[in-house]
Amino acid sequence: MSEIKVLLIEDDPMVQEINKAFIEKVKGFKVISTASNGTDGLEQVRKLKPDLVVLDIYMPGQDGVKTLQQIRAEKIQVDVVVITAANDLETIRSMLQNGAFDYIIKPFNYERIQKALEKYRAFHSTISPSGSVTQKDLDDLFFSEQRVVALSAELPKGLNELTLKQIEGFLQNQTEAKSAEEVAEGIGIARVTARRYLDYLVKKNSIQMDIQYGTIGRPVNRYILKR
């Protein structure tokens, strides 16, 4: 299988270098060019025809939301993985509705982008030259992981899929257990809201809760994603 050609659109030079190193560390991926804003990135998409664009949201001139919308408006055949600090539901919903393959919230670790790229590689290799796939191909791709939160099932009243994904994404990037307050601060929601989602994920056996006792005060519940 030939290398997957990646265009990296990120305005921060240091983050750009880190992301490039992470991407090329995953077998089968090659960053063929970089851009520091949406306008330049879009021109390179047209010219270089990459397989995958790794796209930031907050950039000068033209942001990632407008860039992805324009890519879709021009019907350019390219896939997009978003890596950004933007964690508001409106932005996440917009990018997913415009066909983002994955959405990674900064800060993130190598394992998270590795997981996204390996899943994309499986998707890329599944697509046949004729453009057709079997139902089994799709099921193997999207439902192969043992730990799948049942987003297709009806969530308890008051919970929504996007916030659930945000919390999972935040915990995915943590190496230590976090309290409900830390999770709430990390994604910008109320602590009581974070606690409801965390309790739901504990019941679903997707995360683990540890009770930690300090020297003073009440014990604190901390949560970590099951690996």
C-alpha positions as a Markdown table, in Angstrom:
| # | Residue | x | y | z |
|---|---|---|---|---|
| 1 | Met | 0.0 | 0.0 | 0.0 |
| 2 | Ser | 1.3 | 3.4 | -0.9 |
| 3 | Glu | 2.0 | 6.2 | 1.7 |
| 4 | Ile | -1.0 | 8.3 | 2.7 |
| 5 | Lys | -0.2 | 11.9 | 1.8 |
| 6 | Val | -1.0 | 14.4 | 4.5 |
| 7 | Leu | -1.3 | 18.2 | 4.3 |
| 8 | Leu | -0.9 | 19.8 | 7.8 |
| 9 | Ile | -2.7 | 23.1 | 8.3 |
| 10 | Glu | -1.6 | 24.7 | 11.6 |
| 11 | Asp | -0.6 | 28.2 | 12.4 |
| 12 | Asp | 1.7 | 27.6 | 15.4 |
| 13 | Pro | 5.2 | 26.7 | 14.1 |
| 14 | Met | 6.1 | 24.7 | 17.3 |
| 15 | Val | 2.8 | 22.7 | 17.2 |
| 16 | Gln | 3.2 | 22.2 | 13.5 |
| 17 | Glu | 6.5 | 20.5 | 14.1 |
| 18 | Ile | 5.2 | 18.4 | 16.9 |
| 19 | Asn | 2.2 | 17.3 | 14.9 |
| 20 | Lys | 4.3 | 16.5 | 11.8 |
| 21 | Ala | 6.6 | 14.3 | 13.9 |
| 22 | Phe | 3.6 | 12.5 | 15.5 |
| 23 | Ile | 2.0 | 12.0 | 12.1 |
| 24 | Glu | 5.1 | 10.6 | 10.4 |
| 25 | Lys | 5.7 | 8.4 | 13.4 |
| 26 | Val | 2.6 | 6.4 | 12.4 |
| 27 | Lys | 3.5 | 3.8 | 9.7 |
| 28 | Gly | 2.2 | 4.7 | 6.3 |
| 29 | Phe | 1.8 | 8.4 | 6.7 |
| 30 | Lys | 3.9 | 11.2 | 5.0 |
| 31 | Val | 3.4 | 15.0 | 5.5 |
| 32 | Ile | 3.9 | 16.3 | 2.0 |
| 33 | Ser | 3.4 | 20.0 | 2.9 |
| 34 | Thr | 2.3 | 22.4 | 5.7 |
| 35 | Ala | 0.3 | 25.6 | 5.7 |
| 36 | Ser | -0.1 | 28.2 | 8.5 |
| 37 | Asn | -3.6 | 29.5 | 7.5 |
| 38 | Gly | -6.8 | 28.3 | 5.8 |
| 39 | Thr | -6.3 | 30.3 | 2.6 |
| 40 | Asp | -2.8 | 28.9 | 1.9 |
| 41 | Gly | -4.0 | 25.5 | 3.0 |
| 42 | Leu | -6.9 | 25.5 | 0.6 |
| 43 | Glu | -4.6 | 26.4 | -2.3 |
| 44 | Gln | -2.3 | 23.5 | -1.4 |
| 45 | Val | -5.2 | 21.1 | -1.2 |
| 46 | Arg | -6.2 | 22.1 | -4.8 |
| 47 | Lys | -2.6 | 21.8 | -6.0 |
| 48 | Leu | -1.2 | 18.8 | -4.2 |
| 49 | Lys | -4.4 | 16.7 | -3.8 |
| 50 | Pro | -3.5 | 15.1 | -0.5 |
| 51 | Asp | -5.3 | 12.0 | 0.8 |
| 52 | Leu | -5.8 | 13.6 | 4.3 |
| 53 | Val | -5.8 | 17.1 | 5.7 |
| 54 | Val | -4.9 | 17.6 | 9.4 |
| 55 | Leu | -6.7 | 20.9 | 10.2 |
| 56 | Asp | -6.6 | 23.4 | 13.0 |
| 57 | Ile | -9.5 | 25.7 | 13.8 |
| 58 | Tyr | -8.1 | 28.9 | 15.2 |
| 59 | Met | -5.9 | 30.5 | 12.4 |
| 60 | Pro | -5.4 | 34.0 | 11.1 |
| 61 | Gly | -7.1 | 35.0 | 7.8 |
| 62 | Gln | -9.3 | 32.0 | 7.3 |
| 63 | Asp | -10.1 | 29.6 | 10.1 |
| 64 | Gly | -10.6 | 25.9 | 9.9 |
| 65 | Val | -14.4 | 26.0 | 9.9 |
| 66 | Lys | -14.5 | 28.1 | 6.8 |
| 67 | Thr | -11.7 | 26.1 | 5.2 |
| 68 | Leu | -13.5 | 22.8 | 5.6 |
| 69 | Gln | -16.8 | 24.3 | 4.4 |
| 70 | Gln | -15.0 | 25.6 | 1.3 |
| 71 | Ile | -13.4 | 22.2 | 0.7 |
| 72 | Arg | -16.8 | 20.6 | 0.8 |
| 73 | Ala | -18.4 | 23.3 | -1.3 |
| 74 | Glu | -15.8 | 22.7 | -4.0 |
| 75 | Lys | -16.4 | 18.9 | -3.7 |
| 76 | Ile | -12.7 | 18.3 | -3.3 |
| 77 | Gln | -12.1 | 14.6 | -2.6 |
| 78 | Val | -10.0 | 14.8 | 0.6 |
| 79 | Asp | -10.5 | 13.5 | 4.2 |
| 80 | Val | -10.0 | 15.7 | 7.2 |
| 81 | Val | -8.9 | 15.1 | 10.8 |
| 82 | Val | -9.3 | 18.1 | 13.1 |
| 83 | Ile | -6.7 | 18.9 | 15.8 |
| 84 | Thr | -7.7 | 22.0 | 17.7 |
| 85 | Ala | -8.2 | 23.7 | 21.1 |
| 86 | Ala | -11.8 | 24.5 | 20.1 |
| 87 | Asn | -14.0 | 22.5 | 22.4 |
| 88 | Asp | -17.4 | 24.2 | 22.0 |
| 89 | Leu | -20.3 | 22.1 | 20.8 |
| 90 | Glu | -21.2 | 24.5 | 17.9 |
| 91 | Thr | -17.7 | 24.1 | 16.3 |
| 92 | Ile | -17.5 | 20.4 | 16.9 |
| 93 | Arg | -21.0 | 19.9 | 15.4 |
| 94 | Ser | -20.1 | 22.0 | 12.4 |
| 95 | Met | -16.9 | 20.1 | 11.7 |
| 96 | Leu | -18.5 | 16.7 | 12.1 |
| 97 | Gln | -21.5 | 17.7 | 9.9 |
| 98 | Asn | -19.0 | 18.8 | 7.2 |
| 99 | Gly | -17.5 | 15.4 | 7.2 |
| 100 | Ala | -14.5 | 15.5 | 9.6 |
| 101 | Phe | -13.2 | 12.0 | 10.0 |
| 102 | Asp | -12.1 | 12.6 | 13.6 |
| 103 | Tyr | -11.9 | 15.5 | 16.1 |
| 104 | Ile | -9.0 | 15.8 | 18.5 |
| 105 | Ile | -9.0 | 18.4 | 21.2 |
| 106 | Lys | -5.7 | 19.9 | 22.3 |
| 107 | Pro | -3.7 | 19.1 | 24.4 |
| 108 | Phe | -3.5 | 15.5 | 23.2 |
| 109 | Asn | -0.9 | 12.8 | 23.4 |
| 110 | Tyr | 0.7 | 10.7 | 20.7 |
| 111 | Glu | -1.5 | 7.7 | 21.4 |
| 112 | Arg | -4.6 | 9.7 | 20.5 |
| 113 | Ile | -3.4 | 10.8 | 17.1 |
| 114 | Gln | -2.0 | 7.4 | 16.5 |
| 115 | Lys | -5.4 | 5.9 | 17.1 |
| 116 | Ala | -7.1 | 8.4 | 14.8 |
| 117 | Leu | -4.6 | 7.8 | 12.0 |
| 118 | Glu | -4.6 | 4.0 | 12.3 |
| 119 | Lys | -8.4 | 4.0 | 12.1 |
| 120 | Tyr | -8.1 | 6.3 | 9.0 |
| 121 | Arg | -5.5 | 4.0 | 7.4 |
| 122 | Ala | -8.0 | 1.1 | 7.9 |
| 123 | Phe | -10.7 | 3.2 | 6.3 |
| 124 | His | -8.4 | 4.3 | 3.4 |
| 125 | Ser | -7.4 | 0.7 | 2.7 |
| 126 | Thr | -11.0 | -0.5 | 2.9 |
| 127 | Ile | -12.2 | 1.7 | 0.1 |
| 128 | Ser | -11.9 | -0.2 | -3.2 |
| 129 | Pro | -11.0 | 1.3 | -6.6 |
| 130 | Ser | -14.6 | 0.8 | -7.6 |
| 131 | Gly | -15.7 | 2.9 | -4.6 |
| 132 | Ser | -17.9 | 0.2 | -3.1 |
| 133 | Val | -17.5 | -1.6 | 0.2 |
| 134 | Thr | -19.5 | -4.4 | 1.9 |
| 135 | Gln | -21.5 | -4.0 | 5.1 |
| 136 | Lys | -19.0 | -6.3 | 6.8 |
| 137 | Asp | -16.1 | -4.0 | 5.8 |
| 138 | Leu | -17.8 | -1.0 | 7.4 |
| 139 | Asp | -18.8 | -3.0 | 10.5 |
| 140 | Asp | -15.3 | -4.2 | 11.0 |
| 141 | Leu | -14.0 | -0.7 | 10.6 |
| 142 | Phe | -16.4 | 1.2 | 12.9 |
| 143 | Phe | -17.3 | -1.4 | 15.5 |
| 144 | Ser | -14.1 | -3.4 | 15.9 |
| 145 | Glu | -13.1 | -1.9 | 19.2 |
| 146 | Gln | -14.2 | -3.7 | 22.4 |
| 147 | Arg | -14.9 | -0.4 | 24.2 |
| 148 | Val | -17.7 | 1.3 | 22.3 |
| 149 | Val | -20.0 | 3.7 | 24.1 |
| 150 | Ala | -23.5 | 3.0 | 22.8 |
| 151 | Leu | -24.1 | 6.3 | 21.1 |
| 152 | Ser | -26.7 | 4.7 | 18.8 |
| 153 | Ala | -28.7 | 3.8 | 21.9 |
| 154 | Glu | -30.9 | 6.3 | 23.6 |
| 155 | Leu | -28.9 | 8.3 | 26.2 |
| 156 | Pro | -30.5 | 9.2 | 29.5 |
| 157 | Lys | -32.6 | 12.4 | 29.4 |
| 158 | Gly | -30.4 | 15.5 | 29.5 |
| 159 | Leu | -27.3 | 13.9 | 28.0 |
| 160 | Asn | -26.1 | 14.4 | 24.5 |
| 161 | Glu | -23.6 | 12.6 | 22.3 |
| 162 | Leu | -21.3 | 15.5 | 21.5 |
| 163 | Thr | -20.7 | 16.3 | 25.2 |
| 164 | Leu | -20.1 | 12.6 | 25.9 |
| 165 | Lys | -17.5 | 12.5 | 23.1 |
| 166 | Gln | -15.8 | 15.6 | 24.5 |
| 167 | Ile | -15.5 | 14.0 | 27.9 |
| 168 | Glu | -14.2 | 10.8 | 26.4 |
| 169 | Gly | -11.7 | 12.7 | 24.3 |
| 170 | Phe | -10.5 | 14.7 | 27.3 |
| 171 | Leu | -10.0 | 11.5 | 29.4 |
| 172 | Gln | -8.3 | 9.8 | 26.5 |
| 173 | Asn | -5.5 | 12.4 | 26.7 |
| 174 | Gln | -5.0 | 12.1 | 30.5 |
| 175 | Thr | -2.4 | 9.8 | 32.1 |
| 176 | Glu | -3.8 | 10.3 | 35.6 |
| 177 | Ala | -7.3 | 10.1 | 37.0 |
| 178 | Lys | -9.2 | 13.4 | 37.1 |
| 179 | Ser | -11.9 | 14.7 | 39.3 |
| 180 | Ala | -15.3 | 15.9 | 38.0 |
| 181 | Glu | -14.2 | 19.5 | 38.6 |
| 182 | Glu | -11.0 | 19.0 | 36.5 |
| 183 | Val | -13.0 | 17.4 | 33.7 |
| 184 | Ala | -15.5 | 20.2 | 33.8 |
| 185 | Glu | -12.7 | 22.8 | 33.6 |
| 186 | Gly | -11.0 | 20.9 | 30.9 |
| 187 | Ile | -13.9 | 21.0 | 28.4 |
| 188 | Gly | -15.7 | 24.1 | 29.7 |
| 189 | Ile | -18.9 | 22.7 | 31.3 |
| 190 | Ala | -20.4 | 22.9 | 34.8 |
| 191 | Arg | -19.1 | 20.4 | 37.4 |
| 192 | Val | -22.5 | 19.0 | 38.1 |
| 193 | Thr | -22.9 | 18.4 | 34.3 |
| 194 | Ala | -19.6 | 16.6 | 34.1 |
| 195 | Arg | -20.5 | 14.5 | 37.1 |
| 196 | Arg | -23.7 | 13.2 | 35.4 |
| 197 | Tyr | -21.7 | 12.2 | 32.3 |
| 198 | Leu | -19.0 | 10.6 | 34.3 |
| 199 | Asp | -21.5 | 8.6 | 36.4 |
| 200 | Tyr | -23.1 | 7.4 | 33.1 |
| 201 | Leu | -19.7 | 6.3 | 31.7 |
| 202 | Val | -18.9 | 4.5 | 35.0 |
| 203 | Lys | -22.2 | 2.6 | 34.7 |
| 204 | Lys | -21.4 | 1.7 | 31.1 |
| 205 | Asn | -18.0 | 0.4 | 32.3 |
| 206 | Ser | -16.2 | 2.7 | 30.0 |
| 207 | Ile | -14.3 | 4.6 | 32.7 |
| 208 | Gln | -13.0 | 3.7 | 36.1 |
| 209 | Met | -13.7 | 5.6 | 39.3 |
| 210 | Asp | -11.1 | 5.8 | 42.1 |
| 211 | Ile | -11.8 | 7.2 | 45.5 |
| 212 | Gln | -8.8 | 9.2 | 46.8 |
| 213 | Tyr | -8.5 | 10.3 | 50.4 |
| 214 | Gly | -6.6 | 13.4 | 51.2 |
| 215 | Thr | -5.2 | 14.5 | 54.6 |
| 216 | Ile | -8.0 | 17.0 | 55.0 |
| 217 | Gly | -11.6 | 17.1 | 53.9 |
| 218 | Arg | -13.9 | 14.7 | 52.1 |
| 219 | Pro | -12.6 | 12.0 | 49.8 |
| 220 | Val | -12.6 | 12.9 | 46.1 |
| 221 | Asn | -13.9 | 10.7 | 43.2 |
| 222 | Arg | -11.4 | 10.6 | 40.3 |
| 223 | Tyr | -12.0 | 9.1 | 36.9 |
| 224 | Ile | -9.8 | 7.6 | 34.3 |
| 225 | Leu | -10.5 | 5.9 | 30.9 |
| 226 | Lys | -10.2 | 2.1 | 30.9 |
| 227 | Arg | -7.4 | 1.1 | 28.5 |
